[in-house]
Amino acid sequence: MKRIKTIAVAAGVTAAVTSLSVGAWAATGGSHPASPKKEAAASPRKADAAAVAAGAPSTAARPKNSATGLVKSGQVLRPGKYVRSPNEKYGLLQQTDGNLVFYQGKKALWSSVTAGHPGASTAMQPDGNLVVYGKDKKALWQSDTARHPGAALAVQDDGNLVIYGKDKKALWSRHISLEKLQSGHILPVGRGVRSPNGTYSLQQQTDGNLVLYRGKTPLWSSKTTGSGVFSLMQTDGNFVVYRGTKPLWSTGSGGHAGATLAVQDDGNLVVYGKDKKPLWSSEK
C-alpha cells in the first residue's frame, strides 16, 4: 500500500492533547459520547486528558443489591456510588462531579471524561449499552455496545474493566473501543479499536507503530516509530499519528469536519465523512 504523505496538523492541536495523565489523578476516556439508543451522536467531547477529583470520597457506598465486581443489566450507579473488584484492589466510582472513574487505590486508571456534569449517573442498560447520563437525561458517554441485551460490566481482579455479553464474550474494555474512533478522540499508547465481530483490531503500539491486525497477523501499519506516539481523529476530518506535536503520518482527509475512523468487520480501516461517504481506506 502506498503511504499517504504527512500533512501539517490543524491549528489548535496542543501539547495538552499528548498528555495522557495529569499528576496521579488523571484518566482518559476510551469511547465516545452519543445517543444511547440510536447511532446519532450527541455533542462530541474531546478525549484529551482530564483531571479527576482528588480521591474517592470515604463515604462512598456500594450500590444496593450489587454483587461485588459486577454492574448488572438494568443497574444504575448514582453519584457517589461505586463497585469494587472481588479482591478490593480496584473500584469503579460514579463521582459527584459527573465523571465515571476506575481506580486502583487512589490512582485513576480510566475515566469517561465527563467531569463538569454534577449529578450524572451511569446506567448498564438492558440493551447492553453502558451510558453516562447528565441530570438532563442527555447521554454524555457510551460504550457503543447496544444490541447485546443482558450484557453486564465486570470490575475485575486483574485491573481490567470489561463488558461481557450473555454468551460471556467480551464486548468492550478500558483498553479497547468498539468499531469507531470519533471526531476529536485520541488513541493513546497501548489502546486499540476492535471491529464489531472481534476479528480485527487497530493497535497504537508502544514502539510508535499504528497497526491493523487480524488476530495476531498484521495487515497494515502507519510505519511510524518513536516513544510517546499517539493517534488523533482530528475534528477537521484528518486522522493523524503524532509524536508530541509533530505529525508523523496522516490520512490526508482534512476539510471534512466530524469524520470518524471505523475498523470494519471486513478488515478495512476507513475514514468516513458525516455523510457516510468514505474519505480514506487502508485497502486503497
Backbone torsions as a table, in degrees:
resi	resn	phi	psi	omega
1	MET	NA	138.7	179.1
2	LYS	-75.8	130.0	-179.5
3	ARG	-77.5	135.0	-179.9
4	ILE	-81.1	135.8	-177.4
5	LYS	-63.8	136.1	177.8
6	THR	-67.0	139.4	177.9
7	ILE	-118.0	166.4	179.3
8	ALA	-64.8	144.1	-178.5
9	VAL	-78.9	156.7	-179.9
10	ALA	-69.5	148.4	177.3
11	ALA	-61.3	145.7	178.5
12	GLY	104.0	-13.2	174.6
13	VAL	-79.9	116.9	-173.6
14	THR	-118.5	174.2	178.9
15	ALA	-62.2	-24.3	179.5
16	ALA	-60.7	-30.2	-179.4
17	VAL	-65.1	-32.0	-177.5
18	THR	-79.2	-18.0	-177.6
19	SER	-78.2	115.9	-176.1
20	LEU	-98.5	1.7	173.9
21	SER	-154.6	153.5	176.9
22	VAL	-123.6	98.7	-174.5
23	GLY	62.9	-148.3	-179.2
24	ALA	-89.3	-0.1	-172.6
25	TRP	-121.6	45.1	-179.9
26	ALA	-128.7	156.8	177.8
27	ALA	-155.5	158.0	178.6
28	THR	-117.2	150.2	177.4
29	GLY	-79.4	152.9	-178.1
30	GLY	-114.8	-1.9	179.7
31	SER	-136.1	-166.1	-174.1
32	HIS	-128.2	155.1	179.2
33	PRO	-77.6	138.9	179.2
34	ALA	-166.5	170.9	174.7
35	SER	-62.5	132.7	-174.1
36	PRO	-70.7	-20.3	-174.5
37	LYS	-119.4	-6.0	178.2
38	LYS	-133.9	167.5	-179.2
39	GLU	-78.5	-17.0	-179.1
40	ALA	-63.0	129.2	-174.8
41	ALA	-84.5	148.3	169.2
42	ALA	-83.9	-172.5	-178.0
43	SER	-60.0	122.8	-177.7
44	PRO	-64.8	144.1	172.6
45	ARG	-117.4	136.3	-179.7
46	LYS	-72.1	129.1	-176.3
47	ALA	-89.0	52.5	173.6
48	ASP	-91.4	176.6	-173.8
49	ALA	-61.9	141.4	-179.7
50	ALA	-139.2	128.3	178.8
51	ALA	-69.9	142.2	176.8
52	VAL	-110.7	168.3	-174.8
53	ALA	-58.6	148.9	-173.9
54	ALA	-77.0	76.5	175.6
55	GLY	100.9	148.1	177.8
56	ALA	-76.9	137.3	-179.7
57	PRO	-62.9	136.5	-176.3
58	SER	-67.1	-17.7	-179.0
59	THR	-86.8	-2.1	-177.5
60	ALA	-60.1	140.3	-178.8
61	ALA	-123.7	152.1	177.5
62	ARG	-69.3	140.6	179.6
63	PRO	-58.0	146.1	179.5
64	LYS	-61.7	142.9	175.8
65	ASN	60.6	21.9	-180.0
66	SER	-101.3	125.3	175.1
67	ALA	-68.6	139.2	178.4
68	THR	-56.7	129.8	177.2
69	GLY	87.5	2.8	-175.4
70	LEU	-141.3	132.6	169.7
71	VAL	-108.1	108.7	-172.1
72	LYS	-78.6	163.2	176.1
73	SER	-57.1	129.0	179.9
74	GLY	88.7	-5.9	-178.3
75	GLN	-84.1	147.6	179.6
76	VAL	-122.0	133.1	173.4
77	LEU	-95.9	113.4	178.0
78	ARG	-84.6	164.2	179.5
79	PRO	-53.4	131.6	179.3
80	GLY	88.1	-6.6	-179.1
81	LYS	-91.9	152.6	178.4
82	TYR	-147.6	163.7	175.3
83	VAL	-126.3	129.8	-179.1
84	ARG	-99.1	155.1	171.5
85	SER	-69.0	156.4	179.9
86	PRO	-54.5	-34.9	179.5
87	ASN	-84.9	0.4	175.6
88	GLU	65.1	17.0	177.6
89	LYS	-87.2	-20.9	-176.0
90	TYR	-128.3	152.1	179.0
91	GLY	-148.7	141.2	175.6
92	LEU	-105.6	116.8	-173.4
93	LEU	-117.1	129.4	169.7
94	GLN	-88.9	100.1	-175.0
95	GLN	-73.3	157.1	-179.7
96	THR	-70.7	-16.0	177.7
97	ASP	-84.5	-0.2	178.5
98	GLY	101.1	-10.1	-178.0
99	ASN	-86.6	134.4	172.8
100	LEU	-95.7	117.1	-170.0
101	VAL	-127.9	137.4	177.7
102	PHE	-103.6	120.1	-174.4
103	TYR	-113.1	149.0	161.9
104	GLN	-113.4	103.6	-171.1
105	GLY	62.2	-117.8	177.4
106	LYS	-103.6	4.5	-179.6
107	LYS	-93.8	122.2	178.4
108	ALA	-78.6	127.5	-179.0
109	LEU	-102.5	-27.3	-176.4
110	TRP	-161.2	151.1	170.5
111	SER	-150.0	164.8	177.9
112	SER	-80.3	-5.8	-178.7
113	VAL	55.8	49.0	179.9
114	THR	-121.8	23.5	174.8
115	ALA	-62.1	156.4	-178.2
116	GLY	93.7	8.3	177.7
117	HIS	-129.1	68.6	-178.8
118	PRO	-52.4	138.1	178.4
119	GLY	89.3	0.0	178.6
120	ALA	-65.6	152.9	177.5
121	SER	-135.2	165.0	-177.5
122	THR	-121.4	130.7	-179.1
123	ALA	-115.7	130.2	168.5
124	MET	-90.1	91.6	-169.0
125	GLN	-68.8	152.6	178.1
126	PRO	-59.2	-23.7	179.5
127	ASP	-80.6	-2.6	178.4
128	GLY	99.8	-3.4	-178.0
129	ASN	-92.5	132.5	173.7
130	LEU	-94.5	121.3	-171.6
131	VAL	-133.1	133.0	171.1
132	VAL	-94.6	121.6	-179.0
133	TYR	-109.7	139.3	171.0
134	GLY	-76.7	172.6	179.2
135	LYS	-61.6	-24.2	179.2
136	ASP	-84.9	7.8	177.7
137	LYS	73.3	9.7	176.8
138	LYS	-85.0	141.0	179.7
139	ALA	-74.3	128.5	179.6
140	LEU	-101.0	-28.2	-177.7
141	TRP	-159.9	150.1	174.0
142	GLN	-149.5	159.7	-178.9
143	SER	-86.4	-10.4	-179.0
144	ASP	64.4	37.9	-178.6
145	THR	-118.6	25.3	174.9
146	ALA	-62.4	167.7	-177.4
147	ARG	74.3	20.6	173.8
148	HIS	-132.1	70.2	-177.0
149	PRO	-54.1	137.0	176.7
150	GLY	86.7	1.2	178.9
151	ALA	-64.3	153.1	-179.3
152	ALA	-135.2	156.8	179.7
153	LEU	-102.1	127.4	-179.6
154	ALA	-108.5	129.9	172.0
155	VAL	-98.2	103.3	-165.4
156	GLN	-93.7	156.7	178.5
157	ASP	-66.1	-21.1	-178.0
158	ASP	-87.5	4.8	178.4
159	GLY	87.9	9.9	178.0
160	ASN	-102.6	154.2	177.9
161	LEU	-119.4	114.7	-168.7
162	VAL	-134.6	137.0	170.7
163	ILE	-98.2	124.5	179.7
164	TYR	-112.1	139.4	172.8
165	GLY	-76.0	173.9	179.5
166	LYS	-62.5	-21.8	178.6
167	ASP	-87.6	8.0	177.7
168	LYS	73.7	8.2	176.9
169	LYS	-83.6	139.4	179.6
170	ALA	-72.8	130.7	179.8
171	LEU	-105.0	-28.8	-176.1
172	TRP	-159.2	149.9	171.2
173	SER	-146.9	170.5	-179.5
174	ARG	-68.1	-13.4	-179.9
175	HIS	-95.4	-19.0	-174.6
176	ILE	-144.5	135.9	178.8
177	SER	-96.8	168.3	-176.9
178	LEU	-107.3	121.3	166.9
179	GLU	74.1	-48.3	-169.7
180	LYS	-130.7	153.0	166.7
181	LEU	-116.8	112.1	-172.9
182	GLN	-76.8	165.4	178.4
183	SER	-55.9	129.3	178.6
184	GLY	86.6	1.9	-175.4
185	HIS	-101.3	148.5	-176.6
186	ILE	-100.0	145.2	168.5
187	LEU	-112.8	96.2	-176.4
188	PRO	-79.2	173.1	179.1
189	VAL	-57.2	133.5	177.4
190	GLY	85.1	0.8	180.0
191	ARG	-108.0	164.2	-178.3
192	GLY	-152.3	173.3	174.3
193	VAL	-128.1	130.4	-175.3
194	ARG	-110.4	145.0	174.5
195	SER	-67.0	153.5	-179.1
196	PRO	-55.8	-33.8	-179.0
197	ASN	-83.6	-2.2	176.4
198	GLY	78.1	2.3	-176.2
199	THR	-80.6	-34.5	-174.2
200	TYR	-119.1	149.4	177.0
201	SER	-147.2	142.8	175.5
202	LEU	-104.4	121.3	-173.9
203	GLN	-119.6	131.0	172.1
204	GLN	-91.6	101.6	-171.1
205	GLN	-81.7	160.2	179.6
206	THR	-68.7	-19.4	178.9
207	ASP	-84.9	1.9	177.8
208	GLY	95.8	-6.4	-179.1
209	ASN	-90.3	138.7	173.8
210	LEU	-100.2	118.6	-169.4
211	VAL	-129.0	134.9	173.3
212	LEU	-97.3	124.7	-177.4
213	TYR	-116.3	148.9	161.6
214	ARG	-111.0	106.2	-170.5
215	GLY	63.8	-115.7	176.8
216	LYS	-107.8	7.0	-178.3
217	THR	-95.7	119.5	178.8
218	PRO	-72.2	134.6	-180.0
219	LEU	-110.0	-28.8	-175.2
220	TRP	-159.3	150.8	173.9
221	SER	-151.6	162.2	178.4
222	SER	-81.7	-10.7	-179.2
223	LYS	57.5	40.2	178.1
224	THR	-108.7	153.0	-179.9
225	THR	-138.3	162.8	175.5
226	GLY	127.2	161.1	178.2
227	SER	-86.8	151.0	177.3
228	GLY	71.0	19.5	-179.7
229	VAL	-79.9	139.2	177.1
230	PHE	-143.7	169.0	179.3
231	SER	-119.4	150.1	-178.7
232	LEU	-137.6	125.6	171.0
233	MET	-85.6	94.0	-171.8
234	GLN	-66.8	154.7	-180.0
235	THR	-68.4	-16.0	177.7
236	ASP	-85.9	-0.2	178.4
237	GLY	98.4	-4.8	179.8
238	ASN	-92.4	132.4	175.8
239	PHE	-99.8	119.0	-169.1
240	VAL	-128.5	138.4	172.0
241	VAL	-96.8	125.6	-176.6
242	TYR	-117.4	150.4	160.5
243	ARG	-119.4	108.2	-171.5
244	GLY	66.0	-121.5	176.5
245	THR	-105.9	7.5	-179.4
246	LYS	-93.2	122.4	177.2
247	PRO	-74.9	133.8	179.4
248	LEU	-105.0	-27.5	-177.0
249	TRP	-163.7	151.0	174.6
250	SER	-152.7	165.5	177.2
251	THR	-82.8	-13.3	-179.2
252	GLY	67.7	29.3	-176.2
253	SER	-106.7	26.6	177.4
254	GLY	-63.8	163.5	-179.3
255	GLY	87.8	11.1	179.2
256	HIS	-131.4	72.0	-176.7
257	ALA	-53.4	136.5	177.5
258	GLY	87.3	5.2	179.0
259	ALA	-66.1	155.0	179.4
260	THR	-127.9	159.4	176.9
261	LEU	-106.1	129.1	-177.8
262	ALA	-120.2	135.8	170.7
263	VAL	-102.3	108.7	-169.0
264	GLN	-91.8	161.2	178.6
265	ASP	-65.7	-18.4	179.1
266	ASP	-90.6	3.8	178.1
267	GLY	87.3	6.4	178.3
268	ASN	-93.8	140.0	176.0
269	LEU	-104.3	118.6	-170.1
270	VAL	-133.6	137.1	169.6
271	VAL	-96.0	122.1	180.0
272	TYR	-110.6	139.3	172.8
273	GLY	-75.6	172.3	179.4
274	LYS	-61.8	-23.6	178.7
275	ASP	-86.3	8.9	178.3
276	LYS	72.6	8.3	177.5
277	LYS	-85.2	136.5	-180.0
278	PRO	-69.9	134.9	179.7
279	LEU	-106.9	-26.5	-179.5
280	TRP	-157.7	148.9	179.3
281	SER	-143.6	143.6	177.6
282	SER	-70.7	-15.3	-178.1
283	GLU	-93.6	2.7	178.6
284	LYS	-71.0	NA	NA
